[in-house]
Amino acid sequence: MNGAIDIKLLLSLGAILVSIVSASVIVKQKLAAVIDRLNALQKDYESRLRLLDQRTDKQENMIDLNAQKTTVLSGILSPSSLEKRHREMERILVMSTSNEERIKKLESLHNGKHPSV
């Protein structure tokens, strides 16, 4: 071969070029499929993360609500508060018995007779 290009060389170069182009097309298609699958996975993970965030927010809200309820109940059931309420109830009961006695006394003062005028 003295530098001449023959048909065999051209066919070989053409075959190599066709194989390279077909390989690149196949790689491009496969890469597009892989990218699509990755995008689908990303969307799936994002939706799952959103659901987890929502669940976490609900749980945190419930924890805060329970903490507030506990604070209120502990305030209601605190010894100083209970003592204060018991003393108020005692005063009310004492007042009610003394009122009953006063009413009985007033009723006994009245003899049920009215003089004619």
C-alpha positions as CSV (number, residue, x, y, z in Angstrom):
1,M,0.0,0.0,0.0
2,N,1.6,3.1,-1.2
3,G,-0.8,5.6,0.4
4,A,-3.8,4.9,-1.8
5,I,-7.2,4.6,-0.2
6,D,-9.0,1.5,-1.4
7,I,-12.5,0.3,-0.9
8,K,-11.7,-2.1,1.9
9,L,-10.3,0.8,4.0
10,L,-13.4,2.9,3.2
11,L,-15.7,0.1,4.2
12,S,-13.8,-0.5,7.4
13,L,-13.9,3.2,8.3
14,G,-17.7,3.3,7.4
15,A,-18.4,0.3,9.5
16,I,-16.5,1.8,12.5
17,L,-18.3,5.1,12.0
18,V,-21.7,3.4,11.9
19,S,-20.9,1.3,15.0
20,I,-19.8,4.4,16.9
21,V,-22.9,6.3,15.9
22,S,-25.2,3.4,16.7
23,A,-23.4,2.9,20.0
24,S,-23.8,6.6,20.9
25,V,-27.5,6.5,20.0
26,I,-28.0,3.4,22.2
27,V,-26.1,5.1,25.0
28,K,-28.2,8.2,24.6
29,Q,-31.4,6.2,24.8
30,K,-30.3,4.2,27.8
31,L,-29.1,7.4,29.5
32,A,-32.5,9.0,28.9
33,A,-34.2,6.0,30.4
34,V,-31.9,6.1,33.4
35,I,-32.5,9.9,33.8
36,D,-36.3,9.3,33.7
37,R,-36.0,6.6,36.3
38,L,-33.9,8.9,38.5
39,N,-36.5,11.7,38.1
40,A,-39.3,9.3,39.1
41,L,-37.3,8.2,42.1
42,Q,-36.6,11.8,43.1
43,K,-40.3,12.6,42.9
44,D,-41.1,9.5,44.9
45,Y,-38.6,10.4,47.6
46,E,-39.8,14.0,47.7
47,S,-43.4,12.9,48.2
48,R,-42.4,10.5,50.9
49,L,-40.4,13.2,52.6
50,R,-43.4,15.5,52.5
51,L,-45.6,12.9,54.1
52,L,-43.0,12.3,56.8
53,D,-42.8,16.1,57.4
54,Q,-46.5,16.3,57.7
55,R,-46.6,13.3,60.2
56,T,-43.7,14.9,62.1
57,D,-45.6,18.2,62.3
58,K,-48.8,16.5,63.5
59,Q,-46.8,14.6,66.2
60,E,-45.1,17.8,67.3
61,N,-48.4,19.6,67.5
62,M,-49.8,16.8,69.6
63,I,-46.8,16.8,71.9
64,D,-47.2,20.6,72.4
65,L,-51.0,20.2,73.0
66,N,-50.4,17.5,75.5
67,A,-47.8,19.6,77.3
68,Q,-50.3,22.4,77.5
69,K,-53.0,20.1,78.8
70,T,-50.5,18.8,81.4
71,T,-49.6,22.3,82.5
72,V,-53.3,23.2,82.9
73,L,-54.1,20.0,84.8
74,S,-51.0,20.4,87.1
75,G,-52.1,24.0,87.8
76,I,-55.6,22.8,88.6
77,L,-54.4,20.0,90.8
78,S,-51.6,21.9,92.5
79,P,-51.7,21.7,96.3
80,S,-52.1,25.5,96.7
81,S,-55.0,25.6,94.3
82,L,-56.7,22.6,95.9
83,E,-56.3,24.2,99.3
84,K,-57.8,27.5,98.1
85,R,-60.8,25.7,96.6
86,H,-61.3,23.6,99.7
87,R,-61.3,26.7,101.8
88,E,-63.9,28.3,99.5
89,M,-66.1,25.2,99.6
90,E,-65.8,25.3,103.4
91,R,-66.9,28.9,103.5
92,I,-69.8,28.2,101.2
93,L,-70.9,25.2,103.3
94,V,-70.6,27.2,106.6
95,M,-72.6,30.1,105.0
96,S,-75.3,27.7,103.8
97,T,-75.8,26.2,107.3
98,S,-75.8,29.6,108.9
99,N,-78.3,30.8,106.3
100,E,-80.5,27.9,107.1
101,E,-80.3,28.8,110.8
102,R,-81.1,32.4,110.1
103,I,-84.1,31.5,108.0
104,K,-85.4,29.2,110.7
105,K,-85.0,31.9,113.3
106,L,-86.8,34.4,111.2
107,E,-89.6,31.9,110.6
108,S,-89.9,31.3,114.3
109,L,-90.2,35.0,115.0
110,H,-93.2,35.3,112.8
111,N,-96.2,33.8,114.5
112,G,-98.3,33.5,111.3
113,K,-101.0,35.9,112.6
114,H,-101.7,39.3,111.1
115,P,-103.7,41.9,113.1
116,S,-106.6,43.4,111.2
117,V,-106.2,47.0,110.4
